[in-house]
Amino acid sequence: MFIGIVAPIATSDLLPEAAWQGKSYPQGRAGAPLISNLIKEYIRRGHRVVAITIDEQMDDDRPPFVYQEGQLTYVVAPCRKRTFRQNGKRIGRNIDFYRFERKQMLALLRQYKPEVVHAHWTYEFALASLAYTPNTITTVHDNAQVIFNYVRTLNRFFLLLMARYVFRKGRWFTAVSPYMAESVQPWTREKVFVVANPVVLPGPNLEPRPPQDKPIISIVVNGWDDRKNSKMALLAFKEIQKRHPQAVLWAMGTAFEPEGHAVDFCREHDITNIVFFGPTQYDEVLRKIAQSTMVLHTSLEESFGMVLVEAMSYGVPVVAGKYSGAVPWVVEDGGVLVDVRNLHEIVEATHQLLSDQALYQRISKRALEVVQHRFPIQKIADEYLELYQKYGR
């Protein structure tokens, strides 16, 4: 099968390091290594793939970058840098709903002519793909309406308009959790299929985690907004330290930039023993999670929650929200679920994990079982390929 994947793809995630290291290749669009992992799995099975993405660091007038190796064709088209302000001779990309970028991606699809097209996210990638074929399979990774309710910016409003148009125009949708499928089902003509996000299971050679008397708690959050509820996580850690003075918090993601809002918040509330790593390479995030005692996840709403399954794949227990969208479905009993609006519940659950070795070992073992049974990339690839055969042609 010749599969077209139109999605945010980072060059460093998809191509082997030897291919791009030291070369002036465009970076692509970072943020979703799971898509690159799916592409690699399809190629491993003998399918041809054309992977199309955009890069706002490329010059607008530059022709698309093309990399071909074996069964893979990887194409990066330029994207305007500014959302609303003028980009030289071109207007902001939101004002015309990514028309310049969509035209380029559509032209590439027409050039390479994949048999089936799979778009990720319900924005510009889906719009370009649907212009190529109405049988595009579109994966819903978030609900634009829910995000806009928390993040009321003009940018998010335009993205909401794009998403609603995608649901009107498209037919075949998958969602990464039952929660997400149910939340967008009223906008679609057909049943929304549930296909979870995939996980590449780690190998057996893992570094030992720290002893419980010197626990490392990790948190990974992108975006300092109310939906992510990071202030509650930081306040909870302050209380946890009263019972576990040696505990340290490893804070990763854009929410924890070394001189950002989180640092100011910690100064204001006298919260210490935090290492602010800020934006961190994906491989390094995984390495640090594997070295952690546990992961704290206080988001109020998640469509899936990749960091949860990534932690669980290493046997690292999580404390997460029992009312937080897809989180309870993802975690099941491979972690401790609490009301993340309740400081006391977060602190008590964390204290239990750090002080009860039997409980810790039981949940650690169960976390591994949950991920190995439900989210391995081979299983998720099977589910997508079946949908491609039935609906994507």
N, C-alpha and C positions, 0 to 999 in steps of 0.2 A: 504494500500500500504506500502511496505517496501522500504524506501528511503535511499540511501547512500549519505551523504554530505561529500565531500572531499575538505577541505578549511582551511584557517587560522582561528583558533578558540581559544579563550582564555578561560581557565578553569573558571576564575572568571566571565566571561560573561554568560557561558552556565549553570553551575551548581549552585544550590542555595547555599548561603553563608554557611549555616549549614553543607553542604557536604564537603567543602574544607577548611574552616577556621580552622587554627591551625594544619592542616594535611600536610604531605609532598607530596602533589599532584604536578605533573608537571604543569607548567604554560600554556603550549600550545603555540600558536602563536597569539600574541595580534594584535589589529588593526582593526577588523571588527565586531563590536557588532551586526550589522544588520544580519549577518549569524546566530548567536545564537538566535536572535529574530525570524527568520524564522523557525528554528528548533523547538523552543518552540511552535510556532503557528501550525506546522504540528502535533506535539504531542497532542496539545489541541484538535485537530480535530480527534484524534484516530489513526493516522498513526504511524507506527514503524519507527525509525530513527537510523541508525548507523552513527555517526559523527566521521570522521577521520582527524587528524591533526598531526603536527610534532612540536618538541621542541628542539632547539639547546642547551638548558641548560642541557638536559638529557645526561647521559653517553652513548656513542655510542653502547656499548655492553649490555646495559640494555634492557630487553624485553619490549614490549609496555605496557603502563599503560591502564587498562581497568576499566571503571566505568559503572555499569548497574543499572538502576532504572526504573521500569515500562516499558514504550515503548522506552526508550532511552538507547542506548549503545554508550558510548563516549570512543574513543581510541586515545591515544597519543603515537606516535612512536618517537624514537630519531632522531635527525638531527645533522649532523656534524657542528661544531662551525665555522670553517674557510671556506671562499669561495675559496681561491686559495692555501694557505699554507697547509702543511701537518697536518693532524689530527691524531697524533699517527701513527698507521699502515695504515691509510686511507688518500687518497689524498683529496685536497680541493673539496668541493661539486660542485662548478661550472665547474671544469675541466671535470668531467664525467657527467655533466648535471643532478646532483642529483640522480645518478643511485642507490646508497645505499638507499636513502630515498624512491625513487619510488618503488624499489623492496619490501620494507616493506609495503608500502601502498597498493600495488597490492596484496600481500599475505593476508592482512587484508580483502580486498574486496572479495577475493576468499574464505576466511574463513567464512565471515558472509553472503555472497551471497544476497545483496540487489537486488530488482527487477529493480530499476532505480537508476542511479547515476547522481548527479549534482555536477560538479566541479566549484569552483570559482577561477578566475584569470587564465590566459593562460600560466601557467608555470608548476612547478613540480606537482601540484595537478591535473591539466588537463592531463598531460602525464601519470600519474599512472592510472587515471580513464579510459582513452582511451585504455590502455592496457587490462583493464578488459572488457569493452564493447565499440564498436564503436558508440553505440547510447547514449553515455554520453552527457548530456546537459552541455555545458560550458558557464559560464557567463563571459563576457568581461568587466572588471572594468577599464581597462586602455589600451592605445595603446602603446605598447612597442617601436615602432618606434618614436612616438612623444616624449616620455620621453627621449629616447636616444639622440634625437636632442638637448634637453636642458641639459641633464646630461650625458656627454660623458665619462663614466667610463668603465673599462673593465667588471665590474660586470653587468652594464646595457647592454653591448654588448652581453654577454652570455645569459642574459634574453631575449633579442631580438631574438637571434637564437632559443631559446626554443619556444618562442611565434610563430614564423613563422612555425616551425615544427608542433606545435599544430594545426594551421589553415590548414595545408596540410593534417594532419591525421584525424582531427575531421570533423563532419558533421553538428551537431546541435549546434548553438550558439545563445545566447541572449546577448544583450548589454543594459547597464543601461540608455541609452538615444539615441534619433535618431542621434545625432551628433556622438556618439561612434559607432553606428551600421553602419552609412555611411562610417566612416573612415576605418573600417576593412572589409567591404563588398567585396572589390576587392580580398581579400585573401581567401574567403570561397566558397564552392561549392553550398550551399543553402542560402536562404534568412536568414538574421540575424534578429531575433525577438527582439523587444524592450520591456523589462520589467524593470521598474524603481526600484531604491532602496527603501526599505520599511521604514516607520517611525512608531514607537509606539507612538501614540498620548498621550500627558501628561494629567494628571487629572486636575480637575478644581481648586484645592487648590494650587495656585501659590503665591509666595511671591511678594509683589508689587515692581515694578521697580523703580529706582531712579527718582527723579524729573528732569525735563529737564534742570534746572539751575545747576545741578550737574551730568551731563551725564556720564555714563559708556559705553565706546565703547569697544567691544571685538573683538579679532582676534585670529583665531585658524589655525596654519600652522605647518605642519610637513615637515622639510627639508628646508635648507637655500640655495635655488638655484634660477636661473633666472626665471624659470617657475612660481614659487610662487610669485615673484614680491614683496617680503616683504619690500624691501628698499623703494619702492614707498609708501606703506602704512604708514611707519614710517615718511617719509617726509611729507605726507599729514596730519598726526596727528599733526605734529609741526605747520603747518599752521592753522589747526582747532583750536588749542589752542589760537591763536591770537584773535579769535572771541568768543571762549568759554573757558576762562581761567580755569574754574573749571573742565573741562573734564579730565577724566583719561582713559588710555588704559590698558585693561587687555589682556596680551599677553600669549597665551597658545600654547603648542606644542613643538616639538623638535627644531623648528626654534628659539625659545625664551628661551633657557637655560640660567640660571642666569649669567653665565660667558662665553657665547657663542658669535657668530659673531654679533648678533643683538645688544647686549650690547655694543660692541666695536663701532658699527655703530652709535648708539645713542650718545655715548660719543664724537665721532668725529664731529657729526652734532648738538650737544647741544640740544638733544631732551629729554624732561623730562616728569614727570607725567605718567610713564609707570611702571606697575607691571609685572615683568617677572616671570610667574608661571612655564614656561618650560613644560616638559612632565607632563601631568595631567590625572588622572584616568577619564574614560569616564563619569561616573556618576557625578563627580565633574565638568567636562566640561559643562554638561547639566545644572547643578545647576547654574553655573556662567553665562551661556548664558541666562537663564531664568531671572536672576537678572540684565541683561544688558539693556541699552537703545536701542542699535542697534549693529549690527555686520558689520564689515568692511571686505570685501573679495576682494583682488586685484589680485588674481591668473590670469595669462594670458591664462591658458588652464585648463579645468576640464572635466573629463568624466561624472561627475554628480555634486558632491559638497554636501556631506552629511551635513556639518555644515550649509549650507543654509537652507535646509528643517528643520533641527533641530531647528534653530533659528525661522523660520517662524511658526513652530508648537506651539511655545510659544507666537506668535503674536509679535515677535521682528523683526522689519524691517531690511533689509539688503541693503547695497550699494555694488554692484558687477559689473562684467564686461559684457558689452553687446556684446563683441566680443570673449568672453572667453569660446569657446567650447560649452558645454551643459548648461552653466549658464543661458542664457536668456530663454531657454526652461524650465528649472527647476523653475526659479523665476517667470516668466510671469510678472504680475503687482503686485506681492506681495513684491516688493522692488523697489529700484531705480537703474536702469542700466546705467552705464557710460563707457567711454573709460578709462580703468584702466592704460593706459600708459600716460594719461593726468592728471597731478597733479591738475590743476584748476577744472576739472570736478569732481574729487573725493571730493575736498574740498567744492565745491558749493553744491553738492548733500547732503553731510553730514550736512552742515550748514542749508539747507532747512529743513531737517528732525528734527533737533534740535531746530529750531526756529519757525516752523509752526505747531502748535498743531493739527489743522484740517487735514493737510496733513499726519501728523504722525498717527493719529487715523484711517484715511481712509486706509492707507497702512497696518497698523497693523491688521485691520479687514480683509483686502483682503488676507494677508499672511496666516492667519488661514484658510480661505476658500479654498485657493489653495491647501494647504497640506491635509486638511480633505477630499477633493474631489479626489485628484490624487494619493496620496502616502500612505494611511493607510495600515498597514501590512496585513489586511484581504484581501484587493483587490490584493495586489502583490502576496500573497500566492495562491489565486484563479488562477491567470495567470500562475504561475509556475506549479501548479498541473495539469492544462489543458495541458500544454506542455509535462509534464511527461506521461500523458495518451496517447497522440497522437504520440510522437516521442521517448520517453525514454525507452520503453520496448523492 
